[in-house]
C-alpha cells in the first residue's frame, strides 16, 4: 500500500523532534510549509488523499509557479523550496524514494537585500525612549522592558533565548548570562557589559520579590502578555509583540523594529567600533563565521567612504 504523504511527513516531524532535536520554531516552520503544499494538492490538483508519489518534480514545480502567479512574495516561495529540499533529503536517507524530486527544481531567485540595522545614534534614541517612557502601572513592567531591550542591544540575544532565560541563568558576580537553550543547543556563557548588568540588577530586585509559578527571568506583570501555552505568568511572544508595537508606533527609524534587528545592530555597532569579525561571530554564537558575514553585517556608503579614506595606503592629501 502506498504511503500517504501526511503519514510520512508525521514521521519526518518525529525525526526532527526526537532524533535531530530541532527547536519548536523549526518544527512549526516545516509544518507550515508542508501544510500549504498538502492543501494545494487537495484543492487545486483535486487529489483526495495525497500519497508519497504525489511529492514529485512536476507537482512541486507547478506549485511554486502557481504560488508566484497568485501574488506570493518570491522570498516566501524560496522558503517553500527550502522546506521541500530538506524533506527530500529525509526521504532519500530513509530510502522511501530513489530519485530526488528536487534535483531539477531550481532555487527561486530573490532580490538580495543588504542586512538592515540601527546605527549608534538610533540605538541611543531607543534607549533614551525606554528610560523616559511613561512608566506602566506596574513598576516591574517598566524595569522588565528595559532589561529585555537591553539583552537584545547589549548582548545580541535571539528572541527565543531571551524569552527562555531563567533567573538562575543571570550571573551578575561573573558578568555573564548562561544560555542553555541556544539555537545550536550548546550551553554557552554570554558576557554582559556594565550597562546591561545595571539594568538586570534593577529588574532582579523586583523580580525576585514577585511570586510567580515560573522561574523564567522575564514575567508578565498583569498576565496580558504572558505565554498562554504555559499559563504560568512567563512573559511570552504576545507580550513582546505588544512592546515592539509600541516602539514602532513611537519611534520613526524608517525600519520596523524587532528583536532580530536589535541583534544585528549589536553586531554592526561592534564592527564599526573596530572589533574584529571573529570576536563578533563568537559573541553572536555563530557556528560558522560566514553566517556573520552574510546575514548580519550591513554597511552604508558613508561608512565605506570613511573606511576608504582612513585605510587606503594611497589616500593621501598632497
Buried (B, 14 or more C-beta within 10 A) or exposed (E): EEEBBBEBBEBBBEBBBEEEEBBEEBBEBBBEBBEBBBEBBEEEEEBEEBBBEBBEBEBBBEBBEEBBEEEBEEEBBBBBBBBBBBBBEBBBEEEBBEEBBBEEBEEBEEEEEEBBBBBEEBBEBBBEBBEEBEEBEBEBBBBBBBBBBBBBBBBBBBBBBBBBBBBEBBEEEEBBBBBBBBBEEEEBEBEBEEEBBBBBEBBBEBBEEEEBEBEBBBBBBEEEBBBEEEEBBBBBBBBBEEBBEBBBEEBEBEEEBBBEBBBBBBBBBBBBEEEEBEEBBEBBBBEEBEEBBEBBBBBEEEBEEEEEEEEEEEEEEE
